[in-house]
């Protein structure tokens, strides 16, 4: 008897097999070593226990691929025909695992293996979405994190990891903000991150998981301003308060969102409206209110240049509107309206106005006009500083020389005062100009009348008076009147500058200097000339004066006025001497006749012939009557020729000859 040992045969691929090594055969984790067991049998199912160092060959091929990525013939001999094959895959996916023996797959091979991702690796995870780097103030910013393992495999399911995200002021510091992102696990390997920031600025976004920093962080997060808000738009520029007509005015509009963040991009729509203007001027001119729509230019940086142009000066209301991006409705911004003062342009004398100037019946002296300066658009100026640029003058038509006037400022806004000083009445040509340009309505011909009568400048005019003496004859003289007769003289009215003319004289009184009695009163004048009458009955020289009711004397007053006797008035003549009553025949009888006028003034000139002629005027009939003491009708002899002067009527006898007695020798 002998012992016979039967050894296993060679491994048989149809009998050898693959078995799990305490783990699922078809599920692997990326980066984690995976193993399975190979049971080696011969074709009789005998366990082959000897080393098969190069008998089995491992081949791993990705799904949908024919190219093996892993081939290995190394394995661990566990004895008793059991071998452990180990391999490691880092890329998740589905693979086909083959174990070949002699080029033939053993039992259980090939089999599919699913490689799942390993744990979350923050540095390999990827943030996705615009919200990771850009957001709008006031609006929710969001992005998601696509998690990956250490080998870069996408996570496709939730994990036990904890994400920590925060928004810092800057990436260079650690100053936190109050803006805290919220993180939501979407159970598909991604995490949603949502945050809201109300401040437009550049921030720093930081994320981590398990102490590892999120890929791409810290990163800069730019928060843009939100939608433009009419309550936060800002205006700047001088044109908000003042401007000049005819010159385009502009100001700046700065857009901002509801949180006050200044916008840095354009796209907003603004409208401006200017309404107002001067309504009434000092010269009485008026204008209606105007409304002007300006234009707004988008600078594409959040600012807008608004422009407007007007030819109307005065106070305006400037309104600014933001057109709603959602409704298209204009909304007035909170800093609107503003009050704008549109200043007039420079003086244009051809449009300026002159008022309060008497051109109908001006008088000599100081004459004033009001000048309202206007610009080329007929806007009234607001300052009278232009007065120095105006030239005012006048010239007597037909005369020589120009008389300069004055133009100076006044207390009324925009109104200058023009002053002309005229001393000579007449027709003048008045010129108001600036440079070589005349004011509207000028040159102007104006007739200046004499001024107010000035009694002290009045002067008398005495007509010539004829005074006759015998035998000298008649002479012409002035300031002489005949007793009892009206003698007129004239007083010419004169103003303060010596102008005569058709002016109304005040009442004038003719008075004796030595007495307060009024000889004559003149209450009216014709053509500026008053007529006064002198009627004195007593001869002599008088000091006369002409005054007004206030006692102001005319020039040349007082003046000497002479009154001479009137015509001889026989009834008042007187005869004296013996020759009137007694005479001797053959002897000349003599007597004296005192000649008087009808006022009893003794005449100081004249001859017997003159007297005779004057007496004859009083006699109707000449007779020679010789009176006797006994009988007036006794006629003893013819009358001597010398007695032809006796009256023809018996009584009453002429006072010059009351009674005549003739005696014979």
TILUM-538808 format. One record per residue (C-alpha): x, y, z; residue number from 1. Coordinates in steps of 0.1 Angstrom, whole numbers, padded with zeros to 4 digits. Layout:
% residues N
X; Y; Z; NUM
...
***
This chain:
% residues 665
0000; 0000; 0000; 1
0013; 0033; -0008; 2
0001; 0068; -0005; 3
-0007; 0087; -0036; 4
-0012; 0124; -0035; 5
-0034; 0140; -0061; 6
-0026; 0177; -0066; 7
-0050; 0203; -0081; 8
-0047; 0209; -0117; 9
-0040; 0242; -0133; 10
-0064; 0270; -0126; 11
-0093; 0268; -0149; 12
-0111; 0301; -0159; 13
-0143; 0283; -0162; 14
-0141; 0271; -0126; 15
-0122; 0300; -0109; 16
-0144; 0329; -0097; 17
-0146; 0364; -0084; 18
-0161; 0371; -0049; 19
-0166; 0402; -0028; 20
-0141; 0411; -0002; 21
-0165; 0421; 0026; 22
-0177; 0450; 0006; 23
-0202; 0455; -0022; 24
-0185; 0442; -0053; 25
-0200; 0468; -0076; 26
-0197; 0501; -0056; 27
-0166; 0519; -0050; 28
-0156; 0553; -0036; 29
-0133; 0575; -0055; 30
-0098; 0575; -0041; 31
-0106; 0546; -0017; 32
-0088; 0514; -0024; 33
-0111; 0486; -0035; 34
-0105; 0449; -0033; 35
-0121; 0417; -0043; 36
-0113; 0380; -0039; 37
-0103; 0355; -0066; 38
-0110; 0318; -0059; 39
-0087; 0297; -0080; 40
-0101; 0263; -0091; 41
-0090; 0237; -0115; 42
-0115; 0223; -0138; 43
-0125; 0197; -0112; 44
-0131; 0225; -0087; 45
-0101; 0217; -0068; 46
-0086; 0247; -0051; 47
-0054; 0257; -0066; 48
-0032; 0268; -0037; 49
0001; 0275; -0053; 50
0012; 0308; -0064; 51
-0001; 0321; -0096; 52
0021; 0351; -0098; 53
0012; 0360; -0133; 54
-0018; 0338; -0140; 55
-0046; 0363; -0133; 56
-0048; 0396; -0151; 57
-0070; 0425; -0139; 58
-0085; 0449; -0165; 59
-0106; 0479; -0157; 60
-0124; 0497; -0186; 61
-0146; 0528; -0184; 62
-0181; 0524; -0196; 63
-0186; 0532; -0232; 64
-0150; 0527; -0238; 65
-0129; 0498; -0251; 66
-0096; 0511; -0238; 67
-0086; 0497; -0204; 68
-0073; 0523; -0179; 69
-0060; 0498; -0155; 70
-0043; 0464; -0160; 71
-0026; 0446; -0131; 72
-0014; 0411; -0125; 73
-0004; 0417; -0089; 74
-0025; 0404; -0062; 75
-0022; 0391; -0027; 76
-0020; 0353; -0020; 77
-0042; 0346; 0009; 78
-0036; 0308; 0007; 79
-0059; 0279; 0001; 80
-0063; 0291; -0035; 81
-0077; 0325; -0023; 82
-0062; 0357; -0037; 83
-0070; 0394; -0031; 84
-0069; 0418; -0059; 85
-0069; 0455; -0050; 86
-0072; 0486; -0072; 87
-0080; 0523; -0068; 88
-0101; 0545; -0090; 89
-0103; 0584; -0085; 90
-0127; 0593; -0112; 91
-0163; 0586; -0105; 92
-0183; 0567; -0131; 93
-0192; 0533; -0142; 94
-0165; 0508; -0151; 95
-0162; 0472; -0163; 96
-0139; 0450; -0143; 97
-0125; 0419; -0160; 98
-0103; 0392; -0145; 99
-0086; 0371; -0171; 100
-0069; 0338; -0168; 101
-0051; 0326; -0198; 102
-0069; 0353; -0217; 103
-0102; 0340; -0206; 104
-0125; 0357; -0181; 105
-0131; 0338; -0149; 106
-0165; 0332; -0134; 107
-0182; 0365; -0123; 108
-0161; 0385; -0146; 109
-0167; 0410; -0161; 110
-0188; 0429; -0137; 111
-0198; 0466; -0135; 112
-0185; 0488; -0109; 113
-0199; 0523; -0100; 114
-0173; 0547; -0086; 115
-0190; 0574; -0065; 116
-0174; 0607; -0055; 117
-0156; 0610; -0022; 118
-0163; 0635; 0005; 119
-0167; 0673; -0003; 120
-0136; 0691; -0009; 121
-0142; 0729; -0007; 122
-0111; 0739; -0026; 123
-0123; 0717; -0055; 124
-0159; 0729; -0053; 125
-0170; 0755; -0078; 126
-0193; 0785; -0072; 127
-0215; 0793; -0102; 128
-0238; 0822; -0111; 129
-0234; 0859; -0116; 130
-0244; 0865; -0079; 131
-0209; 0852; -0070; 132
-0193; 0884; -0083; 133
-0222; 0908; -0091; 134
-0254; 0919; -0074; 135
-0278; 0948; -0074; 136
-0285; 0968; -0042; 137
-0318; 0958; -0026; 138
-0323; 0928; -0049; 139
-0315; 0892; -0038; 140
-0282; 0881; -0052; 141
-0277; 0843; -0056; 142
-0253; 0817; -0068; 143
-0248; 0780; -0062; 144
-0219; 0759; -0052; 145
-0212; 0728; -0072; 146
-0194; 0705; -0048; 147
-0166; 0682; -0058; 148
-0144; 0657; -0040; 149
-0106; 0658; -0037; 150
-0104; 0643; -0072; 151
-0127; 0667; -0088; 152
-0156; 0644; -0090; 153
-0190; 0662; -0090; 154
-0211; 0655; -0059; 155
-0245; 0644; -0069; 156
-0261; 0641; -0035; 157
-0263; 0659; -0002; 158
-0235; 0656; 0022; 159
-0230; 0661; 0059; 160
-0206; 0691; 0052; 161
-0214; 0725; 0065; 162
-0208; 0756; 0044; 163
-0199; 0789; 0060; 164
-0202; 0820; 0038; 165
-0198; 0857; 0047; 166
-0195; 0891; 0031; 167
-0166; 0913; 0043; 168
-0160; 0949; 0037; 169
-0127; 0942; 0020; 170
-0106; 0912; 0011; 171
-0076; 0928; 0028; 172
-0093; 0929; 0062; 173
-0117; 0909; 0082; 174
-0143; 0935; 0089; 175
-0177; 0918; 0086; 176
-0209; 0933; 0074; 177
-0245; 0928; 0084; 178
-0252; 0911; 0051; 179
-0253; 0874; 0059; 180
-0258; 0849; 0030; 181
-0282; 0820; 0035; 182
-0270; 0785; 0023; 183
-0295; 0757; 0012; 184
-0285; 0721; 0005; 185
-0303; 0711; -0026; 186
-0295; 0674; -0021; 187
-0281; 0671; -0056; 188
-0245; 0680; -0048; 189
-0252; 0717; -0051; 190
-0258; 0744; -0025; 191
-0279; 0776; -0032; 192
-0265; 0808; -0017; 193
-0288; 0838; -0014; 194
-0280; 0872; 0001; 195
-0293; 0909; -0001; 196
-0270; 0939; 0001; 197
-0284; 0974; 0001; 198
-0251; 0993; -0002; 199
-0235; 0998; -0036; 200
-0198; 0990; -0033; 201
-0171; 0964; -0037; 202
-0172; 0937; -0010; 203
-0153; 0905; -0004; 204
-0171; 0871; -0005; 205
-0156; 0844; 0016; 206
-0167; 0807; 0018; 207
-0154; 0776; 0035; 208
-0164; 0740; 0043; 209
-0148; 0719; 0069; 210
-0120; 0744; 0073; 211
-0111; 0744; 0037; 212
-0116; 0776; 0016; 213
-0142; 0776; -0012; 214
-0125; 0776; -0046; 215
-0123; 0812; -0059; 216
-0126; 0828; -0025; 217
-0120; 0853; -0011; 218
-0134; 0870; -0042; 219
-0146; 0905; -0050; 220
-0183; 0910; -0050; 221
-0195; 0941; -0068; 222
-0229; 0954; -0057; 223
-0244; 0978; -0083; 224
-0270; 1005; -0075; 225
-0306; 0996; -0079; 226
-0334; 1012; -0099; 227
-0332; 1050; -0100; 228
-0354; 1066; -0073; 229
-0370; 1100; -0078; 230
-0366; 1106; -0041; 231
-0328; 1102; -0042; 232
-0318; 1119; -0075; 233
-0295; 1148; -0068; 234
-0291; 1181; -0087; 235
-0261; 1203; -0090; 236
-0250; 1233; -0110; 237
-0254; 1271; -0111; 238
-0282; 1268; -0136; 239
-0305; 1256; -0108; 240
-0305; 1292; -0094; 241
-0295; 1315; -0122; 242
-0289; 1319; -0159; 243
-0287; 1344; -0187; 244
-0312; 1347; -0215; 245
-0299; 1336; -0249; 246
-0272; 1314; -0233; 247
-0277; 1277; -0229; 248
-0278; 1268; -0192; 249
-0270; 1234; -0179; 250
-0270; 1214; -0147; 251
-0262; 1179; -0136; 252
-0286; 1152; -0125; 253
-0271; 1123; -0105; 254
-0292; 1092; -0104; 255
-0294; 1072; -0072; 256
-0314; 1042; -0060; 257
-0339; 1040; -0032; 258
-0310; 1033; -0008; 259
-0292; 1064; -0019; 260
-0266; 1045; -0039; 261
-0252; 1067; -0066; 262
-0258; 1050; -0100; 263
-0228; 1044; -0122; 264
-0245; 1034; -0154; 265
-0270; 1052; -0176; 266
-0303; 1042; -0190; 267
-0326; 1063; -0169; 268
-0350; 1089; -0185; 269
-0353; 1124; -0171; 270
-0374; 1153; -0183; 271
-0371; 1190; -0173; 272
-0396; 1218; -0176; 273
-0389; 1255; -0171; 274
-0419; 1278; -0166; 275
-0424; 1314; -0156; 276
-0408; 1347; -0168; 277
-0414; 1383; -0160; 278
-0450; 1394; -0162; 279
-0450; 1431; -0159; 280
-0424; 1459; -0162; 281
-0419; 1494; -0149; 282
-0429; 1509; -0182; 283
-0463; 1492; -0181; 284
-0454; 1464; -0206; 285
-0467; 1429; -0198; 286
-0459; 1394; -0210; 287
-0475; 1360; -0206; 288
-0459; 1331; -0188; 289
-0438; 1307; -0209; 290
-0431; 1270; -0205; 291
-0399; 1255; -0220; 292
-0390; 1219; -0221; 293
-0352; 1213; -0219; 294
-0332; 1184; -0231; 295
-0314; 1158; -0210; 296
-0283; 1139; -0222; 297
-0273; 1105; -0207; 298
-0236; 1105; -0198; 299
-0238; 1066; -0195; 300
-0222; 1068; -0160; 301
-0252; 1075; -0139; 302
-0252; 1112; -0145; 303
-0272; 1133; -0169; 304
-0266; 1168; -0183; 305
-0298; 1188; -0185; 306
-0299; 1219; -0208; 307
-0324; 1246; -0214; 308
-0324; 1279; -0234; 309
-0348; 1308; -0230; 310
-0351; 1343; -0243; 311
-0374; 1354; -0214; 312
-0359; 1368; -0183; 313
-0374; 1368; -0148; 314
-0383; 1342; -0121; 315
-0388; 1307; -0133; 316
-0398; 1274; -0117; 317
-0375; 1245; -0128; 318
-0390; 1210; -0125; 319
-0372; 1177; -0130; 320
-0390; 1144; -0136; 321
-0378; 1108; -0136; 322
-0398; 1086; -0160; 323
-0407; 1054; -0142; 324
-0390; 1024; -0159; 325
-0420; 1002; -0151; 326
-0450; 1025; -0158; 327
-0435; 1052; -0181; 328
-0451; 1078; -0158; 329
-0430; 1110; -0151; 330
-0424; 1114; -0113; 331
-0411; 1147; -0100; 332
-0379; 1142; -0080; 333
-0378; 1152; -0044; 334
-0354; 1181; -0049; 335
-0377; 1197; -0075; 336
-0388; 1223; -0082; 337
-0361; 1249; -0078; 338
-0364; 1287; -0083; 339
-0343; 1300; -0112; 340
-0336; 1336; -0119; 341
-0330; 1342; -0156; 342
-0310; 1374; -0160; 343
-0315; 1396; -0190; 344
-0287; 1401; -0216; 345
-0267; 1432; -0220; 346
-0284; 1466; -0228; 347
-0298; 1471; -0262; 348
-0309; 1507; -0263; 349
-0330; 1501; -0294; 350
-0353; 1480; -0274; 351
-0353; 1502; -0242; 352
-0383; 1522; -0232; 353
-0388; 1558; -0221; 354
-0417; 1566; -0200; 355
-0429; 1593; -0175; 356
-0416; 1619; -0199; 357
-0438; 1649; -0207; 358
-0435; 1653; -0245; 359
-0468; 1672; -0249; 360
-0463; 1704; -0231; 361
-0430; 1703; -0212; 362
-0417; 1735; -0197; 363
-0382; 1749; -0194; 364
-0363; 1739; -0163; 365
-0354; 1705; -0152; 366
-0373; 1678; -0171; 367
-0370; 1642; -0162; 368
-0377; 1609; -0180; 369
-0376; 1573; -0168; 370
-0356; 1549; -0189; 371
-0363; 1512; -0186; 372
-0332; 1494; -0201; 373
-0340; 1463; -0221; 374
-0319; 1436; -0238; 375
-0322; 1425; -0274; 376
-0351; 1402; -0264; 377
-0370; 1431; -0249; 378
-0365; 1418; -0214; 379
-0363; 1446; -0187; 380
-0330; 1449; -0171; 381
-0328; 1444; -0133; 382
-0300; 1469; -0126; 383
-0296; 1506; -0137; 384
-0258; 1502; -0139; 385
-0262; 1506; -0177; 386
-0269; 1543; -0171; 387
-0233; 1553; -0177; 388
-0235; 1538; -0212; 389
-0264; 1561; -0223; 390
-0260; 1596; -0238; 391
-0287; 1622; -0235; 392
-0287; 1656; -0252; 393
-0308; 1682; -0269; 394
-0303; 1709; -0294; 395
-0324; 1739; -0302; 396
-0336; 1736; -0338; 397
-0321; 1764; -0357; 398
-0296; 1770; -0330; 399
-0260; 1762; -0324; 400
-0245; 1739; -0298; 401
-0256; 1707; -0281; 402
-0269; 1707; -0245; 403
-0258; 1676; -0227; 404
-0282; 1659; -0203; 405
-0276; 1635; -0175; 406
-0285; 1598; -0171; 407
-0281; 1582; -0137; 408
-0294; 1552; -0117; 409
-0326; 1553; -0097; 410
-0340; 1533; -0068; 411
-0363; 1513; -0091; 412
-0348; 1481; -0104; 413
-0336; 1484; -0139; 414
-0348; 1520; -0142; 415
-0325; 1549; -0149; 416
-0334; 1586; -0147; 417
-0327; 1610; -0176; 418
-0325; 1647; -0168; 419
-0326; 1676; -0192; 420
-0320; 1712; -0181; 421
-0336; 1736; -0205; 422
-0335; 1774; -0200; 423
-0346; 1787; -0233; 424
-0381; 1779; -0246; 425
-0383; 1766; -0281; 426
-0384; 1735; -0303; 427
-0356; 1711; -0296; 428
-0343; 1678; -0310; 429
-0338; 1653; -0281; 430
-0314; 1624; -0286; 431
-0310; 1594; -0264; 432
-0285; 1568; -0276; 433
-0258; 1544; -0267; 434
-0228; 1544; -0290; 435
-0242; 1550; -0324; 436
-0276; 1534; -0317; 437
-0306; 1555; -0308; 438
-0332; 1545; -0283; 439
-0366; 1535; -0296; 440
-0386; 1567; -0306; 441
-0355; 1589; -0307; 442
-0344; 1614; -0319; 443
-0375; 1633; -0308; 444
-0386; 1668; -0315; 445
-0401; 1685; -0285; 446
-0413; 1720; -0280; 447
-0404; 1733; -0245; 448
-0427; 1761; -0232; 449
-0418; 1788; -0209; 450
-0418; 1779; -0172; 451
-0439; 1791; -0143; 452
-0442; 1829; -0142; 453
-0417; 1845; -0119; 454
-0431; 1879; -0109; 455
-0397; 1893; -0100; 456
-0387; 1889; -0136; 457
-0418; 1906; -0150; 458
-0411; 1939; -0167; 459
-0434; 1968; -0176; 460
-0437; 1984; -0211; 461
-0449; 2020; -0213; 462
-0464; 2033; -0245; 463
-0453; 2066; -0258; 464
-0475; 2095; -0246; 465
-0477; 2128; -0265; 466
-0474; 2159; -0243; 467
-0480; 2192; -0261; 468
-0467; 2226; -0247; 469
-0469; 2260; -0262; 470
-0450; 2273; -0280; 471
-0426; 2243; -0278; 472
-0451; 2220; -0294; 473
-0458; 2183; -0288; 474
-0432; 2158; -0275; 475
-0433; 2120; -0272; 476
-0425; 2106; -0238; 477
-0432; 2076; -0216; 478
-0445; 2070; -0181; 479
-0465; 2102; -0184; 480
-0503; 2103; -0181; 481
-0528; 2130; -0184; 482
-0549; 2137; -0153; 483
-0582; 2121; -0154; 484
-0575; 2100; -0184; 485
-0568; 2062; -0185; 486
-0532; 2056; -0194; 487
-0525; 2019; -0201; 488
-0491; 2002; -0198; 489
-0482; 1965; -0201; 490
-0465; 1940; -0179; 491
-0449; 1911; -0197; 492
-0448; 1877; -0179; 493
-0413; 1861; -0177; 494
-0402; 1828; -0162; 495
-0372; 1822; -0141; 496
-0350; 1819; -0171; 497
-0362; 1851; -0189; 498
-0385; 1833; -0213; 499
-0416; 1852; -0224; 500
-0446; 1836; -0239; 501
-0482; 1825; -0234; 502
-0482; 1819; -0197; 503
-0509; 1827; -0172; 504
-0499; 1856; -0151; 505
-0510; 1858; -0115; 506
-0532; 1888; -0105; 507
-0512; 1920; -0104; 508
-0518; 1951; -0083; 509
-0509; 1987; -0092; 510
-0502; 2005; -0061; 511
-0487; 2038; -0048; 512
-0454; 2031; -0030; 513
-0465; 2055; -0003; 514
-0498; 2040; 0002; 515
-0514; 2005; 0005; 516
-0543; 2015; -0017; 517
-0547; 1997; -0049; 518
-0550; 2018; -0080; 519
-0557; 1990; -0104; 520
-0560; 1952; -0104; 521
-0553; 1930; -0134; 522
-0567; 1895; -0130; 523
-0559; 1881; -0164; 524
-0533; 1882; -0191; 525
-0534; 1877; -0228; 526
-0505; 1859; -0244; 527
-0485; 1864; -0212; 528
-0491; 1902; -0211; 529
-0512; 1919; -0185; 530
-0527; 1954; -0191; 531
-0527; 1979; -0162; 532
-0545; 2013; -0162; 533
-0532; 2045; -0146; 534
-0559; 2070; -0139; 535
-0548; 2098; -0115; 536
-0566; 2132; -0114; 537
-0539; 2151; -0095; 538
-0509; 2163; -0114; 539
-0475; 2154; -0101; 540
-0448; 2128; -0099; 541
-0457; 2094; -0084; 542
-0438; 2064; -0073; 543
-0458; 2034; -0085; 544
-0452; 1997; -0080; 545
-0467; 1966; -0094; 546
-0469; 1935; -0071; 547
-0486; 1902; -0070; 548
-0510; 1892; -0042; 549
-0480; 1880; -0021; 550
-0464; 1914; -0024; 551
-0436; 1904; -0049; 552
-0426; 1933; -0070; 553
-0420; 1931; -0108; 554
-0386; 1943; -0121; 555
-0380; 1980; -0125; 556
-0405; 1985; -0097; 557
-0411; 2010; -0082; 558
-0410; 2034; -0111; 559
-0417; 2071; -0114; 560
-0449; 2081; -0132; 561
-0458; 2117; -0141; 562
-0493; 2131; -0143; 563
-0497; 2163; -0162; 564
-0528; 2185; -0162; 565
-0555; 2177; -0186; 566
-0571; 2200; -0212; 567
-0581; 2234; -0201; 568
-0614; 2234; -0185; 569
-0629; 2269; -0186; 570
-0654; 2265; -0159; 571
-0626; 2260; -0134; 572
-0603; 2288; -0147; 573
-0599; 2319; -0126; 574
-0593; 2355; -0136; 575
-0577; 2379; -0112; 576
-0567; 2416; -0113; 577
-0584; 2450; -0116; 578
-0587; 2448; -0152; 579
-0616; 2423; -0147; 580
-0638; 2448; -0130; 581
-0625; 2483; -0136; 582
-0611; 2499; -0167; 583
-0605; 2533; -0180; 584
-0615; 2543; -0215; 585
-0585; 2545; -0237; 586
-0563; 2527; -0212; 587
-0555; 2490; -0215; 588
-0572; 2470; -0188; 589
-0551; 2441; -0175; 590
-0560; 2410; -0155; 591
-0546; 2375; -0150; 592
-0562; 2342; -0160; 593
-0553; 2311; -0140; 594
-0558; 2281; -0164; 595
-0570; 2248; -0149; 596
-0582; 2215; -0161; 597
-0614; 2199; -0151; 598
-0597; 2183; -0120; 599
-0585; 2217; -0108; 600
-0549; 2211; -0118; 601
-0533; 2244; -0127; 602
-0518; 2243; -0161; 603
-0482; 2254; -0162; 604
-0481; 2262; -0199; 605
-0501; 2279; -0226; 606
-0507; 2315; -0240; 607
-0536; 2339; -0243; 608
-0543; 2326; -0277; 609
-0545; 2291; -0263; 610
-0567; 2302; -0235; 611
-0588; 2321; -0259; 612
-0592; 2291; -0280; 613
-0600; 2270; -0250; 614
-0625; 2295; -0237; 615
-0642; 2297; -0270; 616
-0649; 2260; -0268; 617
-0671; 2268; -0238; 618
-0689; 2297; -0255; 619
-0719; 2293; -0277; 620
-0721; 2329; -0285; 621
-0698; 2359; -0281; 622
-0713; 2392; -0271; 623
-0701; 2425; -0259; 624
-0721; 2436; -0229; 625
-0714; 2466; -0208; 626
-0727; 2463; -0174; 627
-0737; 2493; -0153; 628
-0744; 2490; -0116; 629
-0780; 2500; -0123; 630
-0789; 2482; -0154; 631
-0771; 2452; -0169; 632
-0787; 2460; -0202; 633
-0773; 2495; -0205; 634
-0752; 2499; -0235; 635
-0737; 2534; -0235; 636
-0714; 2528; -0266; 637
-0701; 2500; -0288; 638
-0680; 2473; -0270; 639
-0643; 2476; -0272; 640
-0626; 2448; -0292; 641
-0609; 2436; -0260; 642
-0642; 2427; -0246; 643
-0652; 2402; -0272; 644
-0645; 2374; -0248; 645
-0676; 2382; -0228; 646
-0703; 2355; -0230; 647
-0734; 2361; -0249; 648
-0756; 2347; -0222; 649
-0762; 2368; -0191; 650
-0759; 2343; -0163; 651
-0741; 2325; -0151; 652
-0711; 2343; -0164; 653
-0679; 2323; -0171; 654
-0660; 2320; -0139; 655
-0629; 2334; -0156; 656
-0649; 2365; -0162; 657
-0675; 2370; -0135; 658
-0682; 2407; -0141; 659
-0667; 2434; -0161; 660
-0671; 2471; -0157; 661
-0660; 2496; -0184; 662
-0657; 2533; -0176; 663
-0652; 2561; -0200; 664
-0627; 2587; -0196; 665
***
